[in-house]
Structures are given as C-alpha cells and as structure tokens.
Amino acid sequence: MYHGSPKSEVLMNQLFSNGTLQITEIAEQDQVAYVEHFRDPRIHANTLRLPFPYTMHDAYEWIEIARQINTAQPRPTMFAIREATGKLIGGCGIEAGGDFQQHVRVIGYWMAKAFRGRGFASQAVRWLSGYVFEERSVRKIVANVFAGNEASCRVLEKCGFRREGYLREHYQKEGRTIDAIAFGLCRTEWERRSPQ
C-alpha cells in the first residue's frame, strides 16, 4: 500500500493538457488525495458506488481496480483530472452501454470541492466526449445525474448534452430510491459543435 506525498507524484500517461488542466491515468500516488477529496459528503451524495467514510484501503482498492480496467481495455477508460501542477482534483470515466447498446458509452465524473465552478469539469467532459467519439462505432454518449445536482446538469449542457428524460426511482442507494435526469450527446451533435 502506498502512502506517498502528492508532491512526489510521477504522472502516468498524460492524455490531455492545456496549461490549466491535465488528464492522465490514475496513479498509485493519488491514494492520499482520494481520501482527502472523498471526505466531502457532497461527492458521496451525488455518486452511486462511493463508500463513506472513505479510507486509505478504499483508495488503494480503487486504484488497483482502475489499473486492472485500464489494462484489460484496448485503451484506458478511467482517468485522473489534475490541475497544471499535477495535483489530483477530480476524475472521469467511461463504461460500455448495456445489451443492444454496443454503440453507446456511459460517462461519469466528479470534481473536488475547491475546484468546482472554475470550468475544470466542463473541460474534462469536453475532452472525454472527444476521446469517446474517436471510437468510430460509438454513436452516442449518455450520462445520468441524480435529481437535484444542478451543477452537474450545467456541466453537461455546456458540453452539448441534451436532457432526454426524468428517470423516477431509477437508482437504489443505501436503502432509498433516487430519481435521475438522463442526458445524451449524439455523434452528429458532437461533430456539429467540434472543429474538424
């Protein structure tokens, strides 16, 4: 188990950088930062599978799961969002659609409290959308947001996603049902918005 300082971080496989934001694969050195960020009850409230309280063991397990997922895929699907210094400030990822939806990918993301409202999440979702659509067989990206998470809805709308429906009692978490708002972005919409 690694408990090193974020300052000693060696970044893995940088996939995107624009001077203010970097997207890389998740690294062992992120363990302490995950625990720090996931103390925020708002992140727990707006994600489906995150344990709370979040421990060093949880972070170690997550980093290992992400490594296994990224290694098993033709290309990585789980990412760290970092500020320019390399500090972990968020995360994003991709999952395949369900049966009869091989042309669909599902995305998710989170942002640390101190970095919300500064455009980092929108930059990451724009990059992630372009990365997904590099796979020519993908026709659509979807994201479901828990009802009440208006900040996340705004991120998706800024990136061209459309609200496609309201999903009543769609998720179960900790003994309660949660409504969600369905968002989608079709390849044709992405291509109209993006410079070729």
C-alpha positions in Angstrom: 0.0 0.0 0.0 1.4 3.4 -1.0 1.1 6.4 1.3 3.4 8.8 -0.5 3.1 12.6 -0.8 1.3 14.1 -3.8 4.3 16.3 -4.2 6.4 13.3 -5.2 3.9 12.3 -7.9 5.1 10.9 -11.2 2.3 11.3 -13.7 1.4 8.4 -15.8 0.4 8.6 -19.5 -0.7 12.2 -19.9 -3.6 12.1 -22.4 -4.5 15.8 -22.4 -3.0 19.1 -21.2 -4.0 22.6 -22.0 -1.9 24.6 -19.5 -4.5 24.7 -16.7 -5.8 21.1 -16.8 -4.2 17.6 -17.3 -5.9 14.3 -17.8 -3.9 11.2 -17.1 -4.3 7.6 -16.0 -4.8 7.1 -12.2 -1.6 6.6 -10.3 -0.7 4.9 -7.0 0.5 8.3 -5.7 -3.2 9.5 -5.8 -4.2 7.5 -2.8 -3.9 10.3 -0.2 -5.7 12.8 -2.5 -8.6 10.4 -3.0 -9.1 10.1 0.8 -8.8 13.9 1.2 -11.4 14.7 -1.6 -13.8 11.9 -0.7 -14.3 13.3 2.8 -16.7 15.7 1.1 -20.2 14.4 1.7 -21.5 16.1 -1.4 -19.4 13.8 -3.6 -20.8 10.8 -1.8 -24.3 12.2 -2.1 -24.0 12.5 -5.9 -22.3 9.3 -6.8 -23.6 5.7 -6.8 -20.8 3.4 -5.6 -18.6 5.6 -3.3 -18.1 4.3 0.2 -18.4 6.9 3.1 -16.4 7.5 5.1 -13.7 6.8 2.5 -10.5 5.2 3.8 -6.9 4.6 2.6 -7.9 1.0 2.0 -10.8 2.1 -0.2 -8.4 4.3 -2.2 -5.9 1.5 -2.6 -8.6 -0.8 -3.9 -10.0 1.8 -6.3 -6.6 2.5 -7.8 -6.0 -1.2 -8.3 -9.5 -1.7 -9.9 -8.8 1.2 -12.2 -5.4 -0.2 -13.2 -7.0 -3.6 -14.0 -9.8 -2.0 -16.0 -7.4 0.2 -18.0 -5.0 -2.7 -18.6 -7.8 -5.0 -19.8 -9.2 -2.5 -22.4 -7.7 -1.7 -25.8 -7.3 1.9 -24.4 -7.8 3.4 -20.9 -11.3 4.3 -19.7 -10.6 5.5 -16.1 -8.8 8.9 -15.7 -7.5 11.4 -13.2 -8.3 15.1 -13.7 -5.4 17.2 -12.5 -4.6 20.9 -12.3 -1.5 22.1 -14.1 0.8 21.2 -11.1 -0.3 17.6 -11.3 -2.4 17.7 -8.2 -5.4 15.3 -8.4 -8.6 17.4 -8.5 -11.2 15.1 -10.0 -11.9 12.0 -12.0 -13.8 10.8 -15.0 -14.5 7.5 -16.8 -16.3 5.6 -19.4 -18.4 2.4 -19.3 -20.0 0.4 -22.2 -23.7 0.6 -22.8 -25.9 -2.3 -21.9 -27.3 -5.1 -24.1 -28.3 -3.9 -27.6 -26.4 -0.7 -26.9 -22.9 -1.5 -28.1 -22.9 1.9 -29.9 -23.4 3.7 -26.6 -21.0 4.8 -23.9 -21.8 6.0 -20.4 -19.7 8.7 -18.8 -19.3 9.8 -15.2 -17.1 12.4 -13.4 -16.5 14.1 -10.1 -14.7 17.3 -9.1 -13.1 18.2 -5.7 -14.8 20.9 -3.7 -12.2 23.6 -4.1 -12.2 23.2 -7.9 -15.9 23.4 -8.7 -17.3 26.3 -10.6 -14.0 27.0 -12.4 -14.6 25.3 -15.7 -12.4 22.2 -14.9 -15.3 19.7 -15.1 -16.6 21.2 -18.4 -13.1 21.0 -19.9 -12.8 17.4 -18.8 -16.2 16.3 -20.1 -15.4 18.0 -23.5 -12.1 16.1 -23.7 -13.8 12.9 -22.6 -16.5 13.2 -25.2 -14.0 13.7 -28.0 -12.0 10.7 -26.7 -15.1 8.5 -26.7 -16.1 9.5 -30.2 -12.6 8.6 -31.5 -14.0 5.1 -31.4 -15.9 5.1 -34.7 -18.6 2.6 -33.7 -19.8 4.8 -30.9 -22.9 6.8 -31.9 -24.0 8.2 -28.5 -22.7 9.2 -25.1 -25.1 9.2 -22.1 -24.8 10.4 -18.5 -27.4 10.2 -15.7 -27.3 12.8 -13.0 -29.0 12.4 -9.6 -32.0 14.8 -9.4 -31.0 18.0 -7.5 -27.4 18.0 -8.8 -27.9 21.1 -10.9 -24.2 21.9 -11.1 -23.6 18.6 -12.9 -26.5 19.2 -15.2 -25.0 22.6 -16.2 -21.7 20.9 -17.0 -23.3 18.5 -19.4 -25.4 21.2 -21.0 -22.4 23.4 -21.5 -20.8 20.5 -23.3 -23.7 20.0 -25.7 -25.6 17.2 -23.9 -29.4 17.3 -24.0 -31.8 16.5 -21.3 -33.6 13.4 -22.5 -35.8 12.5 -19.7 -36.6 12.2 -16.0 -36.0 8.7 -14.5 -38.2 8.2 -11.5 -36.8 6.0 -8.7 -34.1 4.9 -11.1 -31.3 4.1 -8.6 -31.2 2.5 -5.2 -28.6 3.6 -2.7 -28.4 2.9 1.0 -32.0 1.8 1.2 -33.6 4.6 -0.7 -34.5 5.2 -4.3 -33.1 8.2 -6.3 -34.5 10.0 -9.3 -32.2 10.8 -12.1 -32.0 13.1 -15.1 -31.0 11.5 -18.4 -28.6 13.3 -20.7 -27.4 12.3 -24.1 -25.0 13.5 -26.8 -25.2 12.0 -30.3 -22.1 11.8 -32.6 -23.9 14.1 -35.1 -24.3 16.8 -32.5 -20.7 16.5 -31.3 -19.4 16.8 -34.9 -21.5 19.9 -35.5 -20.0 21.5 -32.3 -16.4 20.4 -32.7 -13.9 21.8 -35.2 -12.7 19.0 -37.5 
